[in-house]
């Protein structure tokens, strides 16, 4: 039982991205959490509006990609309607 608990805790700690100040940022969080922990992005790219059907009507989703560069790492976050839906990092 202890092994299961340790594995669950390890998975929870590894989920998401750790900001330079130590806070964990994961998919589903609001984009405001990025601004608070990492500041304004170096570049924002607007991907436009996407039309989709939802609950018998038409909904519009605004997509953006935010880029950060911290030390040797480049971070890319995809934001939909103010919520983080994807993250990616690379070195150099």
N, C-alpha and C positions, 0 to 999 in steps of 0.2 A: 504494500500500500504506500509506503514511503517513496518508493521509486516512481510510482505513478504521479504522486504529488510533485516530486522534483521535476519530472518531465513536463508536467503541465506548467509549472512556474517558469521553466526554461523557455518553453515555447512562447509564453506570454511576454517574456522579456525580450525575445528576439523579434517579435512582431513589430513592424513599423520602423521608423527612422529616428535616430537619436540626434537631436539638435546640438549645436556646439555648447549650449548652456546646460545640457543634460536632460532636457525634457524629451519625452517620446512623442513623435508625431506619426500617426498612422492613417491609413485610408479610412475615410468616413468622417474625419475631423473637419472642422470648419477652416477655411483659408485664413481666417483671422489668427488662428493659432500659429500659422507660419510667420505672419507679420510680427506677432508679439515675440516669438522666439528667435527668428532669423533676420528680422528687419525687412525692408522693401526688397523685392527681387531685383536682380541686375537687369533683367529683361522680361517683359510680358509680351506674349504673342496671342492675339485674339484669333480664335479658330472659327468665329462666327456663331450663328444660331442654328440649332438643329431642331427640326420639327418632328414631333413624335405623338403618337396617340396614347392617351392615358385616361382611364375611367370615363369613356364615352365622349371625350373631347380631345382637343388638340393642345398639347403642351409644348412650350419652347424651352430648350436647354441652351444656356450660354456656356461655351467652352473656351478656356484659356490655358496656355502653358506658361508656367513661371519658371525662370531659370535663376539659379543661385550658383555662385562660385565661392567656395571657402577653401583656402589653402590650395592643395592640388586636386581637389575634388569638384566635380560639376554635378549639380543636382537639378533634376527636372521634375516638376509636379504638374499634373493635369488637373485642372479645376473645372468642375461643372456646377453652375449655380451657387458658387461660393463654398463648395465642398470638395475635398481632395478625393479623387477617384483613382489616381495612379501616381506612383513615384518611381524614379529611376536615378541611379547615380553611376558615375564613371570617374576614372582617374585620368588626369591630364586632359 
